Amino acid sequence: MKVILVGYRASGKSTVGKLVSDRLRWPLWDIDCGIERKSGMTLTELYQRAGENRYRQVESEVVAEMCGNDSCVIAFGAGTIIQPRNERIAGVDSLIVYLKLSAEQLWQRIAADPKSSTTRPNLSSGGLEEVVEMLARRSPTYERCANITLDGELAPGRLADKIVERVNQLAGS
């Protein structure tokens, strides 16, 4: 079994993923970091230079590699689970957790992160409008794929505890 964290940009996937990884003593894999390693470029550079199709191709290769592991925590990129191939791969022997926040809460977090604009490509107009638009498109998939949906406004430690509790329940501990 593996834990896969999904949700929009700035939902806490990396932060919560690290805590879950530490608690379970499982490695943490990050799809965005894997894309950067594999391509030798930042996410923005890859998206701008090679286009979305190549970006999604590299992303799917990284998903297949990382999801081939067991007893690990994987933080998906905001759009990773939206691709049908990635959804199918993620659904095998996984606990998929959706960290859900409102567009306004996400935009506050994105705006507070000075690295966000340089490391993540704009997918439409940018700003809160983009978050609202992309969340409207992606939320149905996040919700459909998730085994559990958690309120991303909870403290990261509480979120990690809830995820570990569910993993232990599924493992029969």
C-alpha positions as CSV (number, residue, x, y, z in Angstrom):
1,M,0.0,0.0,0.0
2,K,1.0,3.6,-0.6
3,V,-0.5,7.0,0.4
4,I,-1.1,9.4,-2.4
5,L,-1.9,13.0,-1.6
6,V,-3.9,15.0,-4.1
7,G,-5.2,18.6,-4.2
8,Y,-4.6,21.9,-5.7
9,R,-1.3,23.9,-5.5
10,A,-0.6,25.0,-1.9
11,S,-3.1,22.6,-0.3
12,G,-0.3,21.2,1.9
13,K,0.5,18.0,0.1
14,S,4.3,18.3,0.6
15,T,4.0,19.5,4.2
16,V,1.5,16.8,5.2
17,G,3.4,14.2,3.1
18,K,6.6,14.8,5.1
19,L,4.7,14.3,8.4
20,V,3.0,11.1,7.2
21,S,6.3,9.8,5.8
22,D,8.0,10.4,9.2
23,R,5.2,8.8,11.2
24,L,5.0,5.7,9.0
25,R,8.8,5.6,8.4
26,W,8.0,5.4,4.7
27,P,9.9,7.3,2.0
28,L,8.3,10.5,0.6
29,W,8.2,10.9,-3.2
30,D,7.1,14.1,-4.8
31,I,5.9,14.1,-8.4
32,D,6.9,17.7,-9.1
33,C,10.5,17.0,-7.9
34,G,10.6,13.9,-10.0
35,I,9.5,15.8,-13.1
36,E,12.3,18.4,-12.4
37,R,14.9,15.7,-11.9
38,K,13.8,13.7,-15.0
39,S,13.6,16.8,-17.3
40,G,16.5,18.8,-15.9
41,M,14.2,21.9,-15.8
42,T,11.9,23.6,-13.4
43,L,8.2,22.9,-13.9
44,T,7.7,26.3,-15.5
45,E,10.7,25.9,-17.8
46,L,9.5,22.4,-19.0
47,Y,5.9,23.7,-19.5
48,Q,7.1,26.8,-21.4
49,R,9.8,25.2,-23.5
50,A,8.3,21.8,-24.3
51,G,4.6,22.5,-24.0
52,E,1.9,20.8,-22.0
53,N,1.9,17.6,-23.9
54,R,5.6,16.9,-23.2
55,Y,5.1,18.1,-19.6
56,R,2.2,15.6,-19.1
57,Q,4.3,12.8,-20.8
58,V,7.2,13.3,-18.4
59,E,4.7,13.5,-15.5
60,S,3.1,10.2,-16.4
61,E,6.5,8.5,-16.6
62,V,7.3,9.8,-13.1
63,V,3.9,8.7,-11.8
64,A,4.5,5.1,-13.2
65,E,7.9,5.0,-11.6
66,M,6.9,6.3,-8.2
67,C,3.6,4.4,-8.0
68,G,5.5,1.2,-8.7
69,N,6.8,1.4,-5.1
70,D,5.1,0.1,-2.0
71,S,5.0,1.5,1.5
72,C,5.7,5.1,0.5
73,V,4.0,8.5,0.5
74,I,3.6,10.3,-2.8
75,A,2.7,14.0,-3.2
76,F,1.0,14.4,-6.6
77,G,1.2,17.7,-8.5
78,A,-2.0,19.7,-8.7
79,G,-2.9,18.4,-12.1
80,T,-1.4,14.9,-11.9
81,I,-4.5,12.9,-11.0
82,I,-6.5,14.7,-13.7
83,Q,-4.8,12.6,-16.4
84,P,-6.7,9.4,-16.9
85,R,-3.5,7.3,-17.1
86,N,-2.2,8.7,-13.8
87,E,-5.6,8.2,-12.2
88,R,-5.6,4.5,-13.1
89,I,-2.0,4.0,-11.9
90,A,-2.7,5.8,-8.7
91,G,-5.7,3.7,-7.9
92,V,-3.8,0.5,-7.5
93,D,-3.1,-0.5,-3.9
94,S,-3.3,3.1,-2.7
95,L,-5.0,5.3,-0.1
96,I,-5.7,8.5,-2.1
97,V,-6.2,11.5,0.2
98,Y,-7.7,14.8,-1.1
99,L,-6.6,17.8,0.9
100,K,-9.5,20.2,0.2
101,L,-9.5,23.9,0.6
102,S,-11.5,26.8,-0.9
103,A,-10.1,28.8,-3.8
104,E,-9.8,31.8,-1.5
105,Q,-7.8,29.8,1.1
106,L,-5.5,28.4,-1.7
107,W,-4.9,31.8,-3.2
108,Q,-3.9,33.2,0.2
109,R,-1.3,30.4,0.5
110,I,-0.1,30.8,-3.1
111,A,0.2,34.6,-2.8
112,A,2.2,34.1,0.5
113,D,4.7,31.8,-1.2
114,P,7.4,33.9,-2.9
115,K,8.6,30.8,-4.9
116,S,5.2,29.9,-6.4
117,S,5.3,32.2,-9.4
118,T,8.8,31.2,-10.4
119,T,8.4,27.4,-10.0
120,R,4.8,26.8,-11.2
121,P,3.4,27.8,-14.6
122,N,0.2,29.9,-14.9
123,L,-2.4,27.8,-16.5
124,S,-4.8,30.6,-17.5
125,S,-5.2,34.2,-16.3
126,G,-3.3,33.8,-13.0
127,G,-4.3,35.1,-9.6
128,L,-7.5,34.1,-7.7
129,E,-9.4,33.9,-11.0
130,E,-7.1,31.1,-12.2
131,V,-7.4,29.2,-8.8
132,V,-11.2,29.4,-9.1
133,E,-11.2,28.3,-12.7
134,M,-8.8,25.4,-12.2
135,L,-10.3,24.2,-8.9
136,A,-13.8,24.1,-10.6
137,R,-12.3,21.9,-13.3
138,R,-10.2,19.6,-11.0
139,S,-12.3,19.3,-7.8
140,P,-14.7,16.7,-9.3
141,T,-11.7,14.4,-10.2
142,Y,-10.1,15.0,-6.8
143,E,-13.3,14.0,-5.0
144,R,-14.0,11.1,-7.3
145,C,-10.6,9.6,-6.9
146,A,-10.1,10.1,-3.2
147,N,-10.6,7.4,-0.6
148,I,-10.8,10.1,2.0
149,T,-11.2,13.9,1.8
150,L,-9.8,16.0,4.6
151,D,-10.3,19.7,5.5
152,G,-6.9,21.2,4.4
153,E,-7.4,24.0,7.0
154,L,-6.7,21.5,9.8
155,A,-3.2,21.7,11.3
156,P,-0.7,19.6,9.3
157,G,-0.1,17.4,12.3
158,R,-3.8,16.6,12.7
159,L,-4.1,15.8,9.0
160,A,-1.1,13.5,9.2
161,D,-2.6,11.8,12.3
162,K,-5.9,11.2,10.4
163,I,-4.0,9.7,7.4
164,V,-1.8,7.4,9.5
165,E,-4.9,6.3,11.5
166,R,-6.6,5.3,8.2
167,V,-3.5,3.5,7.0
168,N,-3.3,1.5,10.2
169,Q,-7.0,0.6,9.9
170,L,-6.5,-0.6,6.4
171,A,-3.4,-2.6,7.4
172,G,-5.4,-4.2,10.2
173,S,-3.3,-2.8,13.0
